[in-house]
């Protein structure tokens, strides 16, 4: 993280939707607990896999939302200023996209 990202007053792009993200992540946390119970209760494999798929989709949705926020806020802002910070933000975004594609 750069000094700008940790400086007082810096606002992350997702902050306007922070509560939405927290609600979604809490739901995903509940799904994870449900998956644990399913395994403990020895539920049918396919039913567990179906829930894993749903949880994976929910996490991907959060990730894509955060990525969109990052591109439209952090990367766009850095690109407007230009220079090495803009290059770094593009590299960060590219690396994040690559991680998402591999997962």
N, CA, C and O of each residue as an XYZ file, in Angstrom:
412
protein
N       0.834     -1.182      0.000
C       0.000      0.000      0.000
C       0.875      1.240      0.000
O       1.945      1.265      0.608
N       0.411      2.249     -0.680
C       1.159      3.493     -0.715
C       0.779      4.347      0.483
O      -0.216      4.092      1.161
N       1.600      5.373      0.729
C       1.304      6.283      1.828
C      -0.052      6.937      1.629
O      -0.777      7.187      2.592
N      -0.393      7.216      0.369
C      -1.679      7.844      0.071
C      -2.838      6.937      0.487
O      -3.860      7.425      0.971
N      -2.689      5.637      0.306
C      -3.764      4.702      0.622
C      -3.983      4.556      2.115
O      -5.081      4.202      2.544
N      -2.957      4.823      2.918
C      -3.080      4.688      4.360
C      -3.168      6.039      5.052
O      -3.316      6.102      6.273
N      -3.078      7.110      4.291
C      -3.114      8.452      4.874
C      -4.504      8.761      5.402
O      -5.504      8.328      4.829
N      -4.566      9.524      6.515
C      -5.880      9.926      7.020
C      -6.636     10.700      5.943
O      -6.065     11.538      5.245
N      -7.903     10.410      5.823
C      -8.718     11.108      4.845
C      -8.800     10.412      3.498
O      -9.640     10.774      2.673
N      -7.939      9.409      3.249
C      -8.030      8.668      1.987
C      -9.298      7.818      2.016
O      -9.563      7.125      2.999
N     -10.066      7.873      0.955
C     -11.320      7.121      0.878
C     -11.181      6.054     -0.193
O     -10.867      6.351     -1.346
N     -11.419      4.805      0.200
C     -11.393      3.706     -0.761
C     -12.655      3.748     -1.608
O     -13.700      4.214     -1.155
N     -12.556      3.263     -2.830
C     -13.666      3.319     -3.769
C     -14.908      2.584     -3.311
O     -16.020      2.979     -3.663
N     -14.746      1.525     -2.535
C     -15.894      0.716     -2.122
C     -16.636      1.291     -0.920
O     -17.683      0.770     -0.536
N     -16.114      2.345     -0.330
C     -16.632      2.835      0.948
C     -18.118      3.199      0.889
O     -18.829      3.044      1.882
N     -18.588      3.676     -0.250
C     -20.003      4.046     -0.360
C     -20.914      2.822     -0.301
O     -22.103      2.943     -0.006
N     -20.358      1.649     -0.581
C     -21.130      0.397     -0.542
C     -20.633     -0.544      0.545
O     -20.918     -1.741      0.519
N     -19.898     -0.003      1.490
C     -19.298     -0.810      2.553
C     -20.336     -1.681      3.266
O     -20.108     -2.874      3.467
N     -21.468     -1.095      3.647
C     -22.487     -1.868      4.361
C     -23.021     -3.023      3.518
O     -23.272     -4.110      4.038
N     -23.194     -2.787      2.223
C     -23.641     -3.862      1.326
C     -22.630     -4.995      1.295
O     -22.993     -6.169      1.373
N     -21.357     -4.633      1.180
C     -20.316     -5.662      1.152
C     -20.274     -6.433      2.469
O     -20.131     -7.656      2.471
N     -20.397     -5.725      3.576
C     -20.373     -6.404      4.877
C     -21.558     -7.358      5.023
O     -21.397     -8.465      5.538
N     -22.744     -6.943      4.578
C     -23.915     -7.831      4.634
C     -23.685     -9.082      3.803
O     -23.982    -10.194      4.239
N     -23.155     -8.891      2.605
C     -22.915    -10.038      1.723
C     -21.871    -10.967      2.329
O     -22.020    -12.188      2.278
N     -20.814    -10.395      2.902
C     -19.772    -11.223      3.516
C     -20.294    -11.961      4.745
O     -19.880    -13.090      5.005
N     -21.187    -11.349      5.494
C     -21.783    -12.037      6.646
C     -22.666    -13.202      6.179
O     -22.706    -14.256      6.813
N     -23.372    -12.995      5.061
C     -24.169    -14.097      4.503
C     -23.257    -15.244      4.066
O     -23.567    -16.414      4.291
N     -22.143    -14.900      3.448
C     -21.178    -15.921      3.016
C     -20.610    -16.647      4.228
O     -20.411    -17.862      4.195
N     -20.351    -15.906      5.291
C     -19.873    -16.525      6.533
C     -20.903    -17.532      7.045
O     -20.543    -18.618      7.499
N     -22.177    -17.168      6.972
C     -23.245    -18.094      7.360
C     -23.279    -19.321      6.470
O     -23.511    -20.434      6.941
N     -23.046    -19.113      5.175
C     -22.987    -20.248      4.254
C     -21.852    -21.186      4.634
O     -22.004    -22.406      4.565
N     -20.717    -20.626      5.035
C     -19.571    -21.463      5.425
C     -19.912    -22.290      6.670
O     -19.562    -23.467      6.754
N     -20.590    -21.670      7.623
C     -21.005    -22.422      8.810
C     -22.005    -23.515      8.429
O     -21.969    -24.618      8.974
N     -22.898    -23.195      7.487
C     -23.848    -24.193      7.014
C     -23.157    -25.369      6.348
O     -23.562    -26.518      6.525
N     -22.115    -25.079      5.583
C     -21.339    -26.151      4.951
C     -20.681    -27.044      6.006
O     -20.657    -28.267      5.868
N     -20.154    -26.428      7.048
C     -19.551    -27.214      8.128
C     -20.582    -28.144      8.757
O     -20.301    -29.312      9.024
N     -21.786    -27.606      8.992
C     -22.856    -28.433      9.580
C     -23.245    -29.576      8.641
O     -23.505    -30.696      9.081
N     -23.281    -29.276      7.348
C     -23.632    -30.323      6.387
C     -22.630    -31.479      6.442
O     -23.015    -32.647      6.391
N     -21.351    -31.144      6.545
C     -20.329    -32.188      6.629
C     -20.450    -32.922      7.965
O     -20.386    -34.150      8.016
N     -20.625    -32.155      9.046
C     -20.791    -32.793     10.362
C     -21.979    -33.749     10.368
O     -21.918    -34.825     10.964
N     -23.060    -33.349      9.700
C     -24.279    -34.157      9.657
C     -24.251    -35.207      8.551
O     -25.231    -35.921      8.337
N     -23.122    -35.293      7.851
C     -22.902    -36.293      6.810
C     -23.971    -36.237      5.715
O     -24.539    -37.257      5.322
N     -24.227    -35.024      5.241
C     -25.195    -34.831      4.158
C     -24.637    -35.381      2.850
O     -23.445    -35.667      2.739
N     -25.498    -35.521      1.886
C     -25.152    -36.074      0.572
C     -24.117    -35.179     -0.122
O     -24.241    -33.954     -0.119
N     -23.106    -35.802     -0.710
C     -21.986    -35.085     -1.345
C     -22.442    -34.021     -2.335
O     -21.943    -32.896     -2.321
N     -23.380    -34.376     -3.183
C     -23.832    -33.452     -4.221
C     -24.501    -32.231     -3.595
O     -24.353    -31.118     -4.100
N     -25.230    -32.429     -2.509
C     -25.853    -31.292     -1.826
C     -24.787    -30.350     -1.264
O     -24.933    -29.130     -1.332
N     -23.738    -30.909     -0.720
C     -22.636    -30.093     -0.187
C     -21.954    -29.348     -1.337
O     -21.688    -28.150     -1.234
N     -21.676    -30.056     -2.421
C     -21.027    -29.424     -3.573
C     -21.881    -28.301     -4.152
O     -21.351    -27.284     -4.598
N     -23.180    -28.478     -4.147
C     -24.087    -27.428     -4.630
C     -23.932    -26.177     -3.768
O     -23.894    -25.062     -4.288
N     -23.843    -26.360     -2.465
C     -23.679    -25.216     -1.564
C     -22.289    -24.587     -1.696
O     -22.147    -23.370     -1.576
N     -21.271    -25.404     -1.939
C     -19.922    -24.864     -2.185
C     -19.954    -23.987     -3.427
O     -19.367    -22.905     -3.443
N     -20.636    -24.449     -4.465
C     -20.745    -23.677     -5.695
C     -21.451    -22.345     -5.443
O     -21.029    -21.312     -5.963
N     -22.512    -22.363     -4.659
C     -23.242    -21.132     -4.340
C     -22.357    -20.161     -3.562
O     -22.375    -18.956     -3.809
N     -21.595    -20.691     -2.635
C     -20.707    -19.851     -1.840
C     -19.583    -19.279     -2.711
O     -19.209    -18.116     -2.560
N     -19.060    -20.080     -3.599
C     -18.016    -19.619     -4.517
C     -18.545    -18.491     -5.399
O     -17.859    -17.492     -5.615
N     -19.753    -18.653     -5.900
C     -20.367    -17.605     -6.732
C     -20.556    -16.322     -5.938
O     -20.328    -15.227     -6.453
N     -20.972    -16.457     -4.689
C     -21.173    -15.277     -3.843
C     -19.846    -14.554     -3.610
O     -19.798    -13.325     -3.667
N     -18.779    -15.292     -3.351
C     -17.462    -14.684     -3.166
C     -16.973    -14.018     -4.450
O     -16.397    -12.931     -4.410
N     -17.202    -14.665     -5.575
C     -16.806    -14.074     -6.850
C     -17.564    -12.782     -7.112
O     -17.005    -11.834     -7.663
N     -18.815    -12.738     -6.726
C     -19.612    -11.533     -6.897
C     -19.045    -10.383     -6.070
O     -18.961     -9.253     -6.550
N     -18.660    -10.667     -4.844
C     -18.031     -9.641     -3.998
C     -16.719     -9.186     -4.630
O     -16.437     -7.990     -4.706
N     -15.928    -10.141     -5.078
C     -14.636     -9.810     -5.683
C     -14.806     -8.938     -6.923
O     -14.077     -7.962     -7.100
N     -15.752     -9.280     -7.768
C     -15.980     -8.491     -8.980
C     -16.471     -7.081     -8.650
O     -16.088     -6.114     -9.308
N     -17.307     -6.976     -7.642
C     -17.766     -5.661     -7.210
C     -16.622     -4.809     -6.700
O     -16.514     -3.632     -7.045
N     -15.769     -5.399     -5.880
C     -14.609     -4.667     -5.360
C     -13.651     -4.288     -6.481
O     -13.085     -3.195     -6.476
N     -13.472     -5.181     -7.431
C     -12.601     -4.886     -8.561
C     -13.157     -3.724     -9.376
O     -12.418     -2.823     -9.770
N     -14.452     -3.751     -9.623
C     -15.079     -2.652    -10.360
C     -14.898     -1.328     -9.618
O     -14.587     -0.305    -10.227
N     -15.094     -1.356     -8.306
C     -14.904     -0.142     -7.496
C     -13.454      0.333     -7.594
O     -13.195      1.528     -7.732
N     -12.516     -0.603     -7.522
C     -11.093     -0.256     -7.581
C     -10.757      0.384     -8.926
O     -10.063      1.399     -8.983
N     -11.254     -0.215    -10.003
C     -10.969      0.332    -11.331
C     -11.573      1.720    -11.517
O     -10.915      2.624    -12.032
N     -12.816      1.886    -11.099
C     -13.488      3.158    -11.343
C     -13.056      4.253    -10.379
O     -13.279      5.433    -10.648
N     -12.448      3.884     -9.268
C     -12.040      4.896     -8.301
C     -10.514      5.020     -8.258
O      -9.959      6.020     -8.713
N      -9.854      4.028     -7.723
C      -8.406      4.096     -7.492
C      -7.609      4.184     -8.794
O      -6.741      5.044     -8.943
N      -7.912      3.283     -9.737
C      -7.154      3.258    -10.989
C      -7.469      4.502    -11.817
O      -6.563      5.127    -12.368
N      -8.740      4.860    -11.906
C      -9.108      6.048    -12.686
C      -8.474      7.312    -12.113
O      -7.994      8.170    -12.853
N      -8.481      7.413    -10.786
C      -7.873      8.579    -10.133
C      -6.376      8.639    -10.409
O      -5.848      9.701    -10.739
N      -5.695      7.515    -10.278
C      -4.253      7.471    -10.530
C      -3.953      7.754    -12.004
O      -2.971      8.426    -12.318
N      -4.786      7.250    -12.896
C      -4.574      7.481    -14.327
C      -4.720      8.968    -14.661
O      -4.015      9.488    -15.525
N      -5.629      9.636    -13.979
C      -5.814     11.076    -14.219
C      -4.567     11.862    -13.820
O      -4.221     12.858    -14.456
N      -3.902     11.409    -12.772
C      -2.674     12.066    -12.313
C      -1.501     11.650    -13.195
O      -0.631     12.460    -13.513
N      -1.489     10.377    -13.584
C      -0.421      9.851    -14.430
C       0.821      9.497    -13.635
O       0.821      9.528    -12.405
N       1.867      9.165    -14.349
C       3.145      8.855    -13.733
C       3.227      7.445    -13.186
O       2.415      6.585    -13.527
N       4.232      7.211    -12.320
C       4.490      5.861    -11.809
C       3.330      5.289    -10.983
O       3.107      4.079    -10.974
N       2.600      6.160    -10.295
C       1.471      5.657     -9.500
C       0.398      5.058    -10.406
O      -0.196      4.031    -10.076
N       0.155      5.693    -11.537
C      -0.824      5.159    -12.491
C      -0.367      3.803    -13.003
O      -1.161      2.866    -13.089
N       0.904      3.701    -13.340
C       1.442      2.422    -13.807
C       1.284      1.345    -12.740
O       0.912      0.213    -13.049
N       1.563      1.691    -11.493
C       1.459      0.736    -10.389
C       0.010      0.291    -10.188
O      -0.244     -0.891     -9.957
N      -0.928      1.210    -10.270
C      -2.346      0.853    -10.093
C      -2.813     -0.090    -11.206
O      -3.579     -1.018    -10.947
N      -2.370      0.135    -12.410
C      -2.729     -0.753    -13.518
C      -2.124     -2.133    -13.285
O      -2.790     -3.143    -13.514
N      -0.866     -2.190    -12.830
C      -0.232     -3.486    -12.528
C      -0.991     -4.213    -11.416
O      -1.233     -5.416    -11.511
N      -1.367     -3.482    -10.365
C      -2.134     -4.091     -9.272
C      -3.444     -4.672     -9.786
O      -3.801     -5.807     -9.468
N      -4.152     -3.883    -10.580
C      -5.440     -4.337    -11.109
C      -5.258     -5.564    -12.006
O      -6.040     -6.512    -11.930
N      -4.236     -5.544    -12.846
C      -3.968     -6.693    -13.724
C      -3.668     -7.943    -12.913
O      -4.149     -9.029    -13.239
N      -2.879     -7.796    -11.861
C      -2.545     -8.940    -10.996
C      -3.798     -9.457    -10.289
O      -3.980    -10.667    -10.157
N      -4.656     -8.553     -9.838
C      -5.893     -8.967     -9.166
C      -6.798     -9.717    -10.138
O      -7.391    -10.735     -9.780
N      -6.904     -9.221    -11.349
C      -7.721     -9.887    -12.363
C      -7.155    -11.276    -12.661
O      -7.907    -12.243    -12.784
N      -5.847    -11.372    -12.774
C      -5.208    -12.676    -13.037
C      -5.512    -13.665    -11.894
O      -5.789    -14.838    -12.143
N      -5.459    -13.186    -10.651
C      -5.771    -14.069     -9.511
C      -7.224    -14.529     -9.567
O      -7.520    -15.693     -9.295
N      -8.125    -13.625     -9.918
C      -9.537    -13.990    -10.005
C      -9.793    -15.000    -11.126
O     -10.589    -15.925    -10.966
N      -9.129    -14.821    -12.234
C      -9.305    -15.736    -13.367
C      -8.792    -17.130    -13.001
O      -9.400    -18.133    -13.375
N      -7.683    -17.193    -12.275
C      -7.114    -18.494    -11.889
C      -7.950    -19.196    -10.829
O      -7.913    -20.422    -10.728
N      -8.697    -18.444    -10.044
C      -9.434    -19.090     -8.937
C     -10.707    -19.745     -9.391
O     -11.428    -20.324     -8.578
